[in-house]
Amino acid sequence: MSTRRPKKGLSLIIIIAAIAALPLALVGCGSAPPSQRPAKPVARAEGSFKLGILGPFSGPSESTGSEYKGAVTMAFEAIDWRIGEYMIEPVWIDSQSDPEAAVEAYETAIVEDGIQAAILNWHSSVAVDCMDVAADYQIPHIFPYGATEAVNETFQTDPERYSYWMNKGWPTPAKLTKAYVQAVEDAIAEGLWRPEQKTLAICAENTDWGRSFGEAIKEQLEAEGWTTVAEEYCRLEEVDFYATLNKFKAQDVALVAATSTSMPQFTAFINQADEVGLESLIIADGLGWAGEWYKMTGASSNGVIDQIPGWATDEGRAFAEAFEERCGAPPSPSAAGLAYDGTNMFIQIAQQALEEHGELSSETVYTWAKENLQTGEWAYTDGIVMERYQYTPETLPDPVVGKGYYLFPVRQYVDGEGEIIYPPEWAERALETGP
């Protein structure tokens, strides 16, 4: 666990420049010198509530940040940016996909901008470091994504202290990678795929997320008789994979399990795999996290498998259409869709906190969520991606995973469409392999 505290030098304060148009403009400006930094959050206007939105609004995962902004804005515009008599004032906190920058920006949003609660977050490494900031300042943070086991382990060291990191919008990788393993094993058992040898290569970003994914799927596949012949972890900025992919090709790797939260990186990996003629079955976990993934990969993505939820309801499809019309690009269920659900989860929590306690504040949001969300007494059931977001003392900070709760189907991409191959009761087609 990192206990790194932010430097007291330059800070990045993210403010919103326009709400009515997307993409929203972000303006960065320097913070006050340390000697002028207030000891307490700045005063707030009567009847206002300042909400921090943590996301990668610049850097290698900027496309995800753009989807966050669109989804959050659409959710709050539906209620005119008001909860009861309180006007919601957004404070956009740019993590820059960098834990140190995220911690500094997060603390600035608390101390200088006066946020009273926060929502969302993308990277696991950012989550691990920002948990201490939320705990130190007692800021309830709702629906941050960061999935790594390190978040859970930190949470369990002191559940009372870290209860301000109130839940996760994404469970640990091991709870989801099992579906890939079962999909592959089922295909072999049914004779749909006959690899000469069960050889595995891992290629992932060198972050908490990437290592959590790699270690989880490696352990699960090795338990099924697979042999790991290569394991590569790379910087988020890396976009040249020719040497790695040619090595996988020379080793005649049957299965490649890859993940990245950076779309430039992931699409480069997929395109270059096609260029070098790699014939491995590729698990590309998270390729579909950006709405424009197919525009960036084209036919090179044909045949890869991914875990991506879909727009299974009329409400989800309506959101996707409205988002694309407004933002000029299709949304991903995993980025914009889950962010929309997480934002609306916060809205319902805040509405009920206000109704029960008579005011909207850090304390009332935290108290209501602790007594209802974290105990499992209440679940968010109006989502457009998952049927039910439920948390229990046994699963915290993760959601309950399973059919009817939180579950990603495994899809295989063909010409930009991802058809479900697992679980069997949802399957739209069988796994296909080969050139």
C-alpha positions as CSV (number, residue, x, y, z in Angstrom):
1,M,0.0,0.0,0.0
2,S,1.3,3.4,-0.9
3,T,1.3,6.1,1.8
4,R,2.7,8.7,-0.4
5,R,1.4,12.2,0.4
6,P,1.1,14.9,-2.2
7,K,3.8,17.5,-2.7
8,K,2.8,21.0,-1.7
9,G,4.1,22.6,-4.9
10,L,2.3,23.0,-8.1
11,S,-1.2,21.5,-8.2
12,L,-3.6,21.0,-11.0
13,I,-7.1,22.4,-10.3
14,I,-9.6,21.3,-12.8
15,I,-12.6,23.5,-13.3
16,I,-15.5,23.1,-15.7
17,A,-15.7,25.7,-18.5
18,A,-18.9,24.6,-20.1
19,I,-21.7,22.2,-19.2
20,A,-24.1,22.6,-22.1
21,A,-21.7,21.4,-24.8
22,L,-19.6,18.2,-25.1
23,P,-16.8,17.5,-25.0
24,L,-16.5,19.8,-22.0
25,A,-13.5,22.1,-21.8
26,L,-11.1,21.7,-18.9
27,V,-9.0,24.6,-17.7
28,G,-5.9,24.0,-15.6
29,C,-4.4,26.6,-13.3
30,G,-1.8,26.7,-10.5
31,S,-2.7,26.4,-6.9
32,A,-1.9,28.9,-4.2
33,P,1.6,28.7,-2.7
34,P,1.9,26.5,0.4
35,S,1.9,29.4,2.8
36,Q,-1.5,30.6,1.4
37,R,-3.2,27.2,1.2
38,P,-6.2,27.2,3.6
39,A,-6.2,24.8,6.4
40,K,-9.9,23.9,5.8
41,P,-12.0,23.6,2.6
42,V,-13.2,26.8,1.1
43,A,-16.6,28.1,2.1
44,R,-19.5,27.1,-0.1
45,A,-22.5,29.0,-1.3
46,E,-25.7,28.4,0.6
47,G,-27.6,25.5,-0.9
48,S,-24.7,24.2,-3.0
49,F,-23.0,20.8,-2.9
50,K,-19.6,20.4,-4.5
51,L,-18.9,17.0,-6.0
52,G,-15.6,15.8,-7.2
53,I,-15.4,13.6,-10.3
54,L,-12.1,11.8,-10.5
55,G,-11.0,10.5,-13.9
56,P,-8.2,10.5,-16.5
57,F,-9.2,13.7,-18.3
58,S,-5.7,13.9,-19.9
59,G,-3.0,11.4,-20.6
60,P,-3.0,7.9,-22.2
61,S,-6.6,7.2,-21.0
62,E,-8.1,10.6,-22.0
63,S,-10.8,8.9,-24.1
64,T,-12.2,7.3,-21.0
65,G,-12.2,10.7,-19.3
66,S,-14.2,12.1,-22.2
67,E,-16.8,9.3,-21.8
68,Y,-16.9,10.0,-18.1
69,K,-17.6,13.7,-18.7
70,G,-20.4,12.9,-21.1
71,A,-22.1,10.4,-18.9
72,V,-21.9,12.4,-15.7
73,T,-23.2,15.5,-17.4
74,M,-26.1,13.6,-18.9
75,A,-27.1,12.1,-15.5
76,F,-27.0,15.5,-13.7
77,E,-28.7,17.4,-16.5
78,A,-31.7,15.0,-16.1
79,I,-32.2,16.4,-12.6
80,D,-31.2,20.0,-13.6
81,W,-28.0,19.6,-11.5
82,R,-30.2,19.8,-8.3
83,I,-30.9,17.5,-5.4
84,G,-33.6,19.0,-3.3
85,E,-32.7,22.6,-2.7
86,Y,-29.0,21.9,-3.4
87,M,-27.3,22.9,-6.6
88,I,-24.6,20.4,-7.5
89,E,-21.3,22.0,-8.5
90,P,-19.0,19.6,-10.3
91,V,-15.2,19.7,-9.7
92,W,-13.4,17.7,-12.4
93,I,-10.3,16.1,-10.9
94,D,-7.8,15.0,-13.5
95,S,-5.8,11.9,-12.5
96,Q,-3.7,12.1,-15.6
97,S,-3.4,8.3,-15.3
98,D,-0.7,9.0,-12.7
99,P,-1.1,8.2,-9.0
100,E,1.1,11.0,-7.7
101,A,-0.7,13.6,-9.9
102,A,-4.0,12.2,-8.9
103,V,-3.3,12.4,-5.2
104,E,-2.2,16.0,-5.6
105,A,-5.2,17.0,-7.6
106,Y,-7.6,15.1,-5.3
107,E,-6.3,16.9,-2.2
108,T,-6.4,20.2,-4.0
109,A,-10.1,19.6,-4.9
110,I,-10.8,19.0,-1.2
111,V,-8.7,21.7,0.4
112,E,-9.0,24.5,-2.1
113,D,-12.2,23.7,-4.0
114,G,-14.1,22.3,-1.0
115,I,-15.6,19.2,-2.5
116,Q,-17.9,17.3,-0.1
117,A,-18.0,13.9,-1.8
118,A,-16.5,12.3,-4.9
119,I,-17.5,9.8,-7.5
120,L,-15.8,7.5,-10.1
121,N,-12.1,6.8,-10.9
122,W,-10.5,4.7,-13.6
123,H,-7.1,3.3,-12.6
124,S,-6.4,0.8,-9.9
125,S,-3.0,2.5,-9.1
126,V,-4.8,5.8,-8.6
127,A,-7.4,4.2,-6.4
128,V,-4.8,2.6,-4.1
129,D,-3.1,6.0,-3.4
130,C,-6.3,8.1,-3.3
131,M,-7.9,5.9,-0.6
132,D,-5.8,7.5,2.1
133,V,-6.8,11.0,0.9
134,A,-10.5,10.2,1.2
135,A,-9.9,8.6,4.6
136,D,-7.8,11.5,5.9
137,Y,-10.3,14.1,4.9
138,Q,-13.4,11.9,5.5
139,I,-14.7,12.4,2.0
140,P,-17.2,9.7,0.9
141,H,-16.2,8.4,-2.5
142,I,-18.9,6.5,-4.4
143,F,-18.3,4.0,-7.3
144,P,-14.6,4.3,-8.0
145,Y,-13.6,1.7,-10.6
146,G,-10.1,0.7,-9.4
147,A,-10.4,-3.1,-9.3
148,T,-7.1,-4.4,-8.1
149,E,-6.8,-6.7,-5.0
150,A,-4.6,-4.0,-3.5
151,V,-7.7,-1.9,-2.9
152,N,-9.5,-4.7,-1.2
153,E,-6.4,-5.6,0.9
154,T,-6.0,-1.9,2.0
155,F,-9.7,-1.7,2.8
156,Q,-9.6,-4.8,5.0
157,T,-6.6,-3.5,7.0
158,D,-8.9,-1.0,8.6
159,P,-12.5,-1.2,7.3
160,E,-13.6,1.7,9.5
161,R,-10.9,4.1,8.3
162,Y,-11.3,3.1,4.7
163,S,-15.1,3.0,4.7
164,Y,-15.0,6.4,3.1
165,W,-13.9,4.5,-0.1
166,M,-17.4,3.3,0.1
167,N,-17.6,0.8,-2.7
168,K,-16.1,-0.2,-6.0
169,G,-17.6,0.0,-9.5
170,W,-15.5,-2.9,-10.6
171,P,-14.7,-6.2,-8.8
172,T,-11.3,-7.7,-8.5
173,P,-10.0,-9.2,-11.8
174,A,-10.0,-12.8,-10.5
175,K,-13.8,-12.6,-10.1
176,L,-14.2,-11.9,-13.8
177,T,-11.3,-13.7,-15.5
178,K,-12.8,-17.0,-14.5
179,A,-15.3,-16.5,-17.4
180,Y,-12.4,-16.4,-19.9
181,V,-10.9,-19.6,-18.6
182,Q,-14.3,-21.4,-18.6
183,A,-15.1,-20.1,-22.2
184,V,-11.7,-21.4,-23.5
185,E,-11.9,-24.7,-21.6
186,D,-15.5,-25.3,-22.8
187,A,-14.4,-24.7,-26.4
188,I,-11.6,-27.2,-26.1
189,A,-13.9,-29.8,-24.5
190,E,-16.5,-29.4,-27.2
191,G,-13.9,-29.7,-30.0
192,L,-14.3,-26.2,-31.2
193,W,-10.7,-25.4,-30.6
194,R,-7.8,-27.9,-30.7
195,P,-4.5,-26.1,-29.7
196,E,-1.4,-28.3,-30.3
197,Q,-0.2,-27.3,-26.9
198,K,-1.8,-25.3,-24.1
199,T,0.8,-22.6,-24.1
200,L,0.0,-19.1,-22.6
201,A,1.6,-15.7,-22.9
202,I,0.6,-12.7,-20.8
203,C,1.0,-9.1,-22.0
204,A,-0.3,-6.3,-19.8
205,E,0.3,-2.8,-18.6
206,N,2.8,-2.5,-15.7
207,T,0.3,-1.2,-13.2
208,D,-1.7,-2.6,-10.3
209,W,-4.5,-3.3,-12.7
210,G,-2.4,-5.1,-15.3
211,R,-0.5,-7.2,-12.8
212,S,-3.8,-8.1,-11.0
213,F,-5.3,-9.3,-14.3
214,G,-2.2,-11.1,-15.4
215,E,-1.6,-12.9,-12.1
216,A,-5.3,-13.9,-11.8
217,I,-5.7,-15.4,-15.3
218,K,-2.3,-17.0,-15.2
219,E,-3.1,-18.9,-12.0
220,Q,-6.6,-19.9,-13.2
221,L,-5.3,-21.2,-16.6
222,E,-2.3,-23.0,-15.1
223,A,-4.8,-24.8,-12.8
224,E,-6.4,-26.1,-16.0
225,G,-3.1,-27.4,-17.4
226,W,-1.8,-24.4,-19.3
227,T,1.9,-23.6,-19.4
228,T,3.0,-19.9,-19.2
229,V,5.9,-19.4,-21.7
230,A,6.1,-15.6,-21.6
231,E,5.0,-12.8,-19.3
232,E,5.4,-9.2,-20.3
233,Y,4.4,-6.0,-18.5
234,C,4.9,-2.7,-20.2
235,R,4.7,1.0,-19.5
236,L,1.3,2.7,-20.3
237,E,3.1,4.8,-22.9
238,E,4.5,1.8,-24.8
239,V,3.0,1.4,-28.3
240,D,5.7,-0.7,-30.1
241,F,5.0,-4.4,-29.6
242,Y,6.7,-5.9,-32.7
243,A,9.5,-7.6,-30.8
244,T,7.1,-9.0,-28.2
245,L,4.6,-10.3,-30.7
246,N,7.3,-11.9,-32.9
247,K,8.6,-13.7,-29.8
248,F,5.1,-15.0,-29.1
249,K,4.9,-16.1,-32.8
250,A,8.2,-17.9,-32.6
251,Q,7.1,-19.7,-29.4
252,D,3.9,-20.8,-31.2
253,V,1.9,-19.5,-28.3
254,A,-1.7,-20.8,-28.4
255,L,-3.3,-18.2,-26.2
256,V,-2.4,-14.6,-25.4
257,A,-4.0,-12.8,-22.5
258,A,-3.6,-9.1,-22.7
259,T,-5.1,-6.0,-21.1
260,S,-4.5,-2.2,-21.1
261,T,-6.4,0.8,-19.9
262,S,-4.8,2.9,-22.7
263,M,-6.6,2.8,-26.0
264,P,-3.5,3.9,-28.1
265,Q,-1.5,1.1,-26.5
266,F,-4.1,-1.6,-26.8
267,T,-5.1,-0.8,-30.4
268,A,-1.4,-0.7,-31.3
269,F,-1.0,-4.2,-29.8
270,I,-4.0,-5.6,-31.8
271,N,-3.0,-4.0,-35.1
272,Q,0.6,-5.2,-34.8
273,A,-0.5,-8.7,-33.8
274,D,-2.3,-8.8,-37.1
275,E,0.7,-7.3,-39.0
276,V,3.2,-9.9,-37.8
277,G,0.7,-12.8,-38.5
278,L,0.2,-14.0,-34.9
279,E,-2.3,-16.8,-35.0
280,S,-2.8,-17.1,-31.3
281,L,-6.3,-16.7,-29.8
282,I,-6.1,-13.4,-28.1
283,I,-8.0,-12.4,-24.9
284,A,-8.1,-8.6,-25.2
285,D,-9.5,-7.7,-21.9
286,G,-10.8,-4.1,-22.1
287,L,-10.4,-3.5,-25.8
288,G,-14.1,-2.5,-25.9
289,W,-13.7,0.0,-23.0
290,A,-13.5,2.8,-25.6
291,G,-16.5,3.4,-27.8
292,E,-14.3,3.9,-30.9
293,W,-12.2,0.8,-30.5
294,Y,-13.2,-0.7,-33.9
295,K,-12.5,2.6,-35.7
296,M,-8.9,2.2,-34.3
297,T,-8.4,-1.5,-35.1
298,G,-10.7,-2.4,-38.0
299,A,-10.5,-6.1,-39.1
300,S,-7.4,-6.6,-37.0
301,S,-9.7,-7.2,-34.1
302,N,-11.6,-10.0,-35.7
303,G,-11.5,-13.1,-33.6
304,V,-10.3,-11.6,-30.3
305,I,-12.4,-12.2,-27.2
306,D,-13.2,-9.6,-24.6
307,Q,-15.5,-9.2,-21.5
308,I,-17.8,-6.3,-22.2
309,P,-21.4,-5.7,-21.1
310,G,-23.9,-4.6,-23.7
311,W,-26.9,-2.3,-24.1
312,A,-29.4,-5.0,-23.1
313,T,-32.3,-2.7,-22.2
314,D,-34.4,0.0,-23.9
315,E,-33.0,2.5,-21.4
316,G,-29.4,1.5,-22.2
317,R,-29.9,1.7,-26.0
318,A,-31.6,5.1,-25.6
319,F,-28.7,6.3,-23.5
320,A,-26.2,5.1,-26.1
321,E,-28.1,6.8,-28.9
322,A,-28.3,10.1,-27.0
323,F,-24.7,10.0,-26.0
324,E,-23.5,9.4,-29.5
325,E,-25.7,12.2,-30.9
326,R,-24.4,14.6,-28.3
327,C,-20.8,13.6,-28.1
328,G,-20.2,12.5,-31.7
329,A,-18.8,9.1,-30.8
330,P,-20.3,5.9,-29.5
331,P,-20.1,5.2,-25.8
332,S,-18.6,2.1,-24.2
333,P,-20.8,0.3,-21.7
334,S,-17.7,-0.2,-19.5
335,A,-16.7,3.5,-19.5
336,A,-19.7,5.8,-20.2
337,G,-22.3,3.2,-19.2
338,L,-20.9,2.2,-15.8
339,A,-20.1,5.9,-15.1
340,Y,-23.7,6.8,-15.8
341,D,-24.9,4.1,-13.4
342,G,-22.4,5.2,-10.8
343,T,-23.4,8.8,-11.1
344,N,-27.1,7.9,-10.7
345,M,-26.2,5.7,-7.8
346,F,-24.7,8.7,-6.1
347,I,-27.8,10.8,-6.9
348,Q,-30.1,8.3,-5.3
349,I,-27.9,8.0,-2.2
350,A,-27.8,11.8,-1.9
351,Q,-31.5,12.1,-2.3
352,Q,-32.2,9.6,0.4
353,A,-29.5,11.1,2.7
354,L,-31.2,14.5,2.3
355,E,-34.7,13.0,2.9
356,E,-33.6,11.1,6.0
357,H,-31.3,13.7,7.6
358,G,-32.7,17.0,6.4
359,E,-29.5,18.2,4.8
360,L,-27.0,17.2,2.2
361,S,-23.4,17.1,3.4
362,S,-20.3,14.9,3.6
363,E,-21.6,13.5,6.8
364,T,-25.1,12.7,5.7
365,V,-24.0,11.1,2.5
366,Y,-21.4,9.0,4.3
367,T,-23.8,8.0,7.1
368,W,-26.6,6.9,4.8
369,A,-24.3,5.0,2.5
370,K,-22.5,3.3,5.4
371,E,-25.8,2.2,7.0
372,N,-27.6,1.2,3.8
373,L,-25.2,0.6,0.8
374,Q,-22.4,-1.1,2.7
375,T,-24.7,-3.3,4.7
376,G,-26.7,-4.6,1.7
377,E,-29.9,-3.0,3.0
378,W,-30.1,-1.0,-0.2
379,A,-29.1,-1.8,-3.8
380,Y,-29.1,0.3,-6.9
381,T,-31.4,-1.3,-9.4
382,D,-32.1,1.4,-12.0
383,G,-28.9,0.8,-13.9
384,I,-28.5,0.6,-17.7
385,V,-25.5,-1.8,-17.6
386,M,-25.9,-4.2,-14.6
387,E,-29.2,-5.5,-13.3
388,R,-28.4,-4.9,-9.7
389,Y,-25.5,-3.3,-7.9
390,Q,-25.5,-4.9,-4.5
391,Y,-22.8,-4.8,-1.7
392,T,-22.6,-6.8,1.4
393,P,-20.2,-6.9,4.4
394,E,-18.8,-10.1,3.0
395,T,-18.1,-8.6,-0.5
396,L,-17.0,-5.1,0.4
397,P,-15.7,-3.1,-1.2
398,D,-16.6,-5.3,-4.2
399,P,-20.1,-5.7,-5.6
400,V,-21.9,-9.0,-5.5
401,V,-20.8,-10.9,-8.7
402,G,-23.1,-13.3,-10.6
403,K,-26.1,-13.6,-12.8
404,G,-28.7,-10.9,-11.9
405,Y,-26.0,-8.8,-10.2
406,Y,-22.6,-7.8,-11.7
407,L,-21.5,-9.9,-14.6
408,F,-19.6,-9.3,-17.9
409,P,-20.3,-11.8,-20.7
410,V,-17.4,-13.0,-22.9
411,R,-17.7,-11.8,-26.5
412,Q,-15.9,-12.5,-29.7
413,Y,-15.4,-9.7,-32.1
414,V,-16.2,-10.0,-35.8
415,D,-16.4,-6.8,-38.0
416,G,-16.8,-4.6,-35.0
417,E,-19.6,-6.5,-33.4
418,G,-19.1,-8.5,-30.2
419,E,-21.3,-11.6,-30.0
420,I,-21.6,-13.5,-26.7
421,I,-19.9,-16.9,-26.5
422,Y,-20.1,-17.3,-22.6
423,P,-22.0,-18.0,-20.4
424,P,-23.8,-20.7,-22.4
425,E,-27.3,-19.5,-21.5
426,W,-26.5,-16.1,-23.0
427,A,-24.5,-17.4,-26.0
428,E,-25.2,-15.9,-29.4
429,R,-22.6,-18.0,-31.2
430,A,-19.8,-20.5,-30.5
431,L,-16.1,-19.6,-30.2
432,E,-14.4,-19.6,-33.6
433,T,-10.6,-20.0,-33.9
434,G,-8.1,-20.2,-36.8
435,P,-6.9,-17.8,-39.5
